[in-house]
Amino acid sequence: MSVIYDRVALIGLGLIAGSMAHAMRQNGLAGEIVGYARSAETRQTARDIGLCDVVYDDVTDAVKDTDLVVLAVPVGAMGQVAAEIAPFLKPGATVTDVGSVKQSVIEAVAPHIPDGVHFIPGHPLAGTEHSGPTSGFATLFRNRWWLLTPLPGSDELAVQRLTDLILAMGAKTDRMEPAHHDLVLAVTSHAPHLIAYTMVGVADHLRRVTDEEVIQYSAAGFRDFTRIAASDPTMWRDVFLHNKEATLDILGRFTEELFMLQRAIRMGDGQQLHDYFTRTRAIRRGIIEAGQDTNAPDFGRVSEGATKP
Amino acid sequence: MSVIYDRVALIGLGLIAGSMAHAMRQNGLAGEIVGYARSAETRQTARDIGLCDVVYDDVTDAVKDTDLVVLAVPVGAMGQVAAEIAPFLKPGATVTDVGSVKQSVIEAVAPHIPDGVHFIPGHPLAGTEHSGPTSGFATLFRNRWWLLTPLPGSDELAVQRLTDLILAMGAKTDRMEPAHHDLVLAVTSHAPHLIAYTMVGVADHLRRVTDEEVIQYSAAGFRDFTRIAASDPTMWRDVFLHNKEATLDILGRFTEELFMLQRAIRMGDGQQLHDYFTRTRAIRRGIIEAGQDTNAPDFGRVSEGATKP
């Protein structure tokens, strides 16, 4: 493949930025890949492993004369970084971010972006439970969604160029309204992650059941959840604080619904439970028929956790 | 491998019994495999696909002169089936079950078992979201746990023989107290499954987010959860009604804990969130260090759902 941006600056050198560096280098998508991280230790590790062509000690040096600036820091740090780099951005450059929340990032970053620079917010739905400069790998984005939430009046050529980079790294991409993005992710990711953290916490409190038993005998979905609970605490703290309204909305609906089922168990109302489970089964089958997922017995997969109750 | 039981009767011909039939036949573990199902339609399908050597219309014919009787019906139906077959059981035979709850099955079944017949309760932790006589496959139990909860004074030779069968079908096995089994499963499977059902229900109520978006953009753990929600409604209804105390205990702890985190989000208490997530990360890492799971970045696995928030 050919070079899409002459110089790319990765601000924050964690799992996502590191994986971008590997994917861009492997596919020859950037002329030069430079980076910056706030922590001196992270910068040193990145230099030791040759993650970027240059790692700067000063963020302003990284963004100077740069065609694509990627903000890959926790959501709560985006505004501060944008303020620092704004005066040094090259006219015509593109700034994107990889934050898991879009509305609050746009509110924090957009006011700092000077005229003539394109700010195109994005969110790759890919990750592992590992973090830091050594955790990235070139195939992280392969077949994963990378959502873009361009602002009204965005330069279509700039959006297309960023789209080309995303596709060239192996991802699939789609465009969404920022508010809709935050609601969809609250349902599919943020609320489930909080539930995962909670469930691991509960299991740990039960002194009569060992952590080893929890892992060993976990159903596949829950076993994955225990892995989720090992993810970066700072990133997740910021996600919840910055997608507060949507997350609380979903959690409110969730607990109402859970209480209804919990009451049915307590009252021995088998009919209500059966009706509810029949309905969720129909929802799931509807999704399969719509071609959004396969009917293969995924829970029978070898080397994964078991799922029978 | 060699024959372990001359004649095995499978009572109930769903996913577990069907998979046992395939696994036993493939490995030559049973001289004869016979079956029974309450539904005439299920019996006919089982005959059409040749699932067993004989499928009987009367359950008593299935258990006569049989060395191993496997009760593979929903937990709520175990007692009734045990009462029906009890007078026809062969002296020296073993009766086992595959129910997801052990205490209530023991209470329902054990009183019916005549002297000289060995009742050895069991629970294979394996399954898929599919059910019925055509859903089974020979490798379902491979590398999965199959827990046994023998009663005090069980015949050790009978337990060992059943263990041999389980191992020969590719499973791993362990013994547990019935009450401990029910608590462990409430944490690792029953409560998480109810949460999965609830989360799919919540997602479906949100008219602004489509079911397709839910699947498409789901984190890996949650995507598996949507599959869980397609599991057999009758089986799950019975699990919750029959492991009521442990499930309600776990759900109570879960909602208390979730409310604490929910409140921290509402109050913007980032420190509390960060501390909590740091603790769950340590739990998870402790589990890896104890050698109970691997450190491979499982969420980066190809062809699975994404997991970054």
Contacts between the chains, C-beta under 8 A, distances in Angstrom:
chain1	res1	chain2	res2	distance
A	16	B	308	7.3
A	76	B	270	7.8
A	100	B	308	6.7
A	100	B	309	3.7
A	124	B	308	6.3
A	125	B	217	5.9
A	125	B	219	8.0
A	125	B	306	3.8
A	125	B	307	7.9
A	125	B	308	5.6
A	126	B	300	7.5
A	126	B	306	5.0
A	126	B	307	7.5
A	126	B	308	5.1
A	127	B	299	6.0
A	127	B	300	7.7
A	127	B	306	7.2
A	127	B	307	5.3
A	127	B	308	3.0
A	127	B	309	7.5
A	128	B	297	3.5
A	128	B	298	7.2
A	128	B	299	4.3
A	128	B	300	4.5
A	128	B	307	7.3
A	129	B	284	7.6
A	129	B	297	6.9
A	129	B	298	7.4
A	129	B	299	5.9
A	129	B	307	8.0
A	130	B	297	5.3
A	135	B	297	7.4
A	137	B	297	7.7
A	137	B	300	6.8
A	139	B	300	7.5
A	139	B	302	7.1
A	140	B	300	5.6
A	142	B	302	6.2
A	143	B	302	6.5
A	143	B	303	6.7
A	144	B	306	4.7
A	145	B	216	7.0
A	145	B	217	6.1
A	145	B	306	6.3
A	147	B	217	7.7
A	180	B	208	7.4
A	180	B	209	8.0
A	183	B	206	7.6
A	183	B	208	6.3
A	183	B	209	6.1
A	184	B	209	5.3
A	184	B	213	5.3
A	184	B	214	7.9
A	184	B	217	5.7
A	185	B	217	6.9
A	185	B	309	6.6
A	187	B	202	7.3
A	187	B	203	5.1
A	187	B	206	6.3
A	187	B	209	5.5
A	187	B	214	6.2
A	188	B	203	7.6
A	188	B	213	7.4
A	188	B	214	5.7
A	188	B	217	4.7
A	188	B	218	4.4
A	188	B	219	6.5
A	188	B	222	6.2
A	189	B	217	7.3
A	189	B	218	7.2
A	189	B	219	4.7
A	189	B	222	7.1
A	189	B	307	7.7
A	189	B	308	7.8
A	189	B	309	4.8
A	190	B	309	6.0
A	191	B	199	7.4
A	192	B	199	6.4
A	192	B	218	7.8
A	192	B	219	5.9
A	192	B	221	6.5
A	192	B	222	4.1
A	192	B	225	7.3
A	193	B	219	6.9
A	193	B	309	6.2
A	194	B	258	7.2
A	194	B	261	5.9
A	194	B	262	7.8
A	194	B	265	7.9
A	195	B	195	6.1
A	195	B	199	7.2
A	195	B	258	7.0
A	196	B	221	6.1
A	197	B	261	7.0
A	197	B	276	6.6
A	197	B	277	6.1
A	197	B	280	5.2
A	198	B	254	6.1
A	198	B	257	4.9
A	198	B	258	4.7
A	198	B	261	6.2
A	199	B	191	7.3
A	199	B	192	6.4
A	199	B	195	7.2
A	199	B	254	6.5
A	200	B	280	4.6
A	200	B	283	6.0
A	200	B	284	6.9
A	201	B	257	5.4
A	201	B	276	6.7
A	201	B	279	7.2
A	201	B	280	5.9
A	202	B	187	7.2
A	202	B	191	8.0
A	202	B	250	6.6
A	202	B	253	4.8
A	202	B	254	5.1
A	202	B	257	5.5
A	203	B	187	5.1
A	203	B	188	7.5
A	204	B	279	7.9
A	204	B	280	7.5
A	204	B	283	5.0
A	205	B	253	6.7
A	205	B	257	7.9
A	206	B	183	7.5
A	206	B	187	6.3
A	206	B	250	7.9
A	206	B	253	7.6
A	208	B	180	7.3
A	208	B	183	6.3
A	209	B	180	7.9
A	209	B	183	6.1
A	209	B	184	5.3
A	209	B	187	5.6
A	211	B	283	6.0
A	211	B	286	6.3
A	211	B	287	5.2
A	211	B	290	7.4
A	211	B	292	7.7
A	212	B	287	6.7
A	212	B	290	5.8
A	212	B	292	4.8
A	213	B	184	5.2
A	213	B	188	7.4
A	214	B	184	7.8
A	214	B	187	6.3
A	214	B	188	5.7
A	214	B	287	7.7
A	215	B	287	5.1
A	215	B	292	4.6
A	215	B	293	5.2
A	216	B	145	6.9
A	216	B	292	6.0
A	217	B	125	5.9
A	217	B	145	6.1
A	217	B	147	7.7
A	217	B	184	5.7
A	217	B	185	6.9
A	217	B	188	4.7
A	217	B	189	7.3
A	218	B	188	4.4
A	218	B	189	7.2
A	218	B	192	7.8
A	219	B	125	7.9
A	219	B	188	6.4
A	219	B	189	4.7
A	219	B	192	6.0
A	219	B	193	6.9
A	219	B	228	7.1
A	220	B	224	5.2
A	221	B	192	6.5
A	221	B	196	6.1
A	221	B	221	5.5
A	221	B	222	7.5
A	221	B	224	3.6
A	221	B	225	4.5
A	221	B	227	7.6
A	221	B	228	5.6
A	222	B	188	6.1
A	222	B	189	7.1
A	222	B	192	4.0
A	222	B	221	7.5
A	223	B	293	7.9
A	224	B	220	5.2
A	224	B	221	3.6
A	224	B	224	6.2
A	224	B	298	7.1
A	224	B	299	7.4
A	224	B	307	7.8
A	225	B	192	7.3
A	225	B	221	4.5
A	226	B	284	5.8
A	226	B	287	7.3
A	226	B	293	8.0
A	227	B	221	7.7
A	227	B	284	6.9
A	227	B	298	5.7
A	227	B	299	6.4
A	228	B	219	7.1
A	228	B	221	5.6
A	228	B	299	7.7
A	228	B	307	6.7
A	229	B	277	7.6
A	229	B	280	3.9
A	229	B	281	6.7
A	229	B	283	7.1
A	229	B	284	5.4
A	230	B	280	7.2
A	230	B	281	4.8
A	230	B	284	3.8
A	230	B	285	6.5
A	231	B	277	7.6
A	231	B	281	7.4
A	233	B	273	7.8
A	233	B	274	5.1
A	233	B	277	3.6
A	233	B	278	4.8
A	233	B	281	6.3
A	234	B	274	6.6
A	235	B	309	7.4
A	236	B	273	7.4
A	236	B	277	5.4
A	236	B	309	7.0
A	237	B	270	5.1
A	237	B	273	4.4
A	237	B	274	4.6
A	237	B	277	6.5
A	238	B	270	7.8
A	239	B	309	5.0
A	240	B	265	4.9
A	240	B	273	6.0
A	241	B	265	6.7
A	241	B	268	6.0
A	241	B	270	5.6
A	241	B	273	7.3
A	244	B	265	5.8
A	244	B	266	7.3
A	244	B	268	7.7
A	247	B	265	6.2
A	248	B	262	6.7
A	248	B	265	6.2
A	248	B	266	6.1
A	250	B	202	6.6
A	250	B	206	7.9
A	251	B	258	7.1
A	251	B	262	5.2
A	251	B	265	8.0
A	253	B	202	4.8
A	253	B	205	6.7
A	253	B	206	7.6
A	254	B	198	6.1
A	254	B	199	6.5
A	254	B	202	5.1
A	255	B	255	6.3
A	255	B	258	6.9
A	255	B	259	7.6
A	255	B	262	7.9
A	257	B	198	4.9
A	257	B	201	5.4
A	257	B	202	5.5
A	257	B	205	7.9
A	258	B	194	7.2
A	258	B	195	7.0
A	258	B	198	4.6
A	258	B	251	7.2
A	258	B	255	6.9
A	259	B	255	7.6
A	261	B	194	6.0
A	261	B	197	7.0
A	261	B	198	6.2
A	262	B	194	7.7
A	262	B	248	6.7
A	262	B	251	5.2
A	262	B	255	7.9
A	265	B	194	7.9
A	265	B	240	4.9
A	265	B	241	6.8
A	265	B	244	5.8
A	265	B	247	6.2
A	265	B	248	6.2
A	265	B	251	8.0
A	266	B	244	7.3
A	266	B	248	6.0
A	268	B	241	6.0
A	268	B	244	7.6
A	270	B	76	7.8
A	270	B	237	5.0
A	270	B	238	7.8
A	270	B	241	5.6
A	273	B	233	7.8
A	273	B	236	7.3
A	273	B	237	4.5
A	273	B	240	6.0
A	273	B	241	7.3
A	274	B	233	5.0
A	274	B	234	6.6
A	274	B	237	4.6
A	276	B	197	6.6
A	276	B	201	6.7
A	277	B	197	6.1
A	277	B	229	7.6
A	277	B	231	7.6
A	277	B	233	3.6
A	277	B	236	5.4
A	277	B	237	6.6
A	278	B	233	4.8
A	279	B	201	7.2
A	279	B	204	7.9
A	280	B	197	5.2
A	280	B	200	4.6
A	280	B	201	5.9
A	280	B	204	7.6
A	280	B	229	3.9
A	280	B	230	7.3
A	281	B	229	6.7
A	281	B	230	4.9
A	281	B	231	7.4
A	281	B	233	6.2
A	283	B	200	6.0
A	283	B	204	5.0
A	283	B	211	6.1
A	283	B	229	7.2
A	284	B	129	7.6
A	284	B	200	6.9
A	284	B	226	5.8
A	284	B	227	6.8
A	284	B	229	5.4
A	284	B	230	3.8
A	285	B	230	6.5
A	286	B	211	6.3
A	287	B	211	5.2
A	287	B	212	6.7
A	287	B	214	7.7
A	287	B	215	5.1
A	287	B	226	7.3
A	290	B	211	7.4
A	290	B	212	5.8
A	292	B	211	7.7
A	292	B	212	4.8
A	292	B	215	4.6
A	292	B	216	6.0
A	293	B	215	5.2
A	293	B	223	7.9
A	293	B	226	8.0
A	297	B	128	3.5
A	297	B	129	6.8
A	297	B	130	5.3
A	297	B	135	7.4
A	297	B	137	7.7
A	298	B	128	7.2
A	298	B	129	7.4
A	298	B	224	7.1
A	298	B	227	5.7
A	299	B	127	6.1
A	299	B	128	4.4
A	299	B	129	5.9
A	299	B	224	7.4
A	299	B	227	6.4
A	299	B	228	7.7
A	300	B	126	7.6
A	300	B	127	7.7
A	300	B	128	4.5
A	300	B	137	6.8
A	300	B	139	7.5
A	300	B	140	5.7
A	302	B	139	7.0
A	302	B	142	6.1
A	302	B	143	6.6
A	303	B	143	6.7
A	306	B	125	3.8
A	306	B	126	4.9
A	306	B	127	7.1
A	306	B	144	4.6
A	306	B	145	6.3
A	307	B	125	7.9
A	307	B	126	7.5
A	307	B	127	5.2
A	307	B	128	7.3
A	307	B	129	7.9
A	307	B	189	7.7
A	307	B	224	7.8
A	307	B	228	6.6
A	308	B	16	7.3
A	308	B	100	6.7
A	308	B	124	6.3
A	308	B	125	5.7
A	308	B	126	5.1
A	308	B	127	3.0
A	308	B	189	7.8
A	309	B	100	3.7
A	309	B	127	7.5
A	309	B	185	6.6
A	309	B	189	4.8
A	309	B	190	6.0
A	309	B	193	6.2
A	309	B	235	7.4
A	309	B	236	7.0
A	309	B	239	5.0
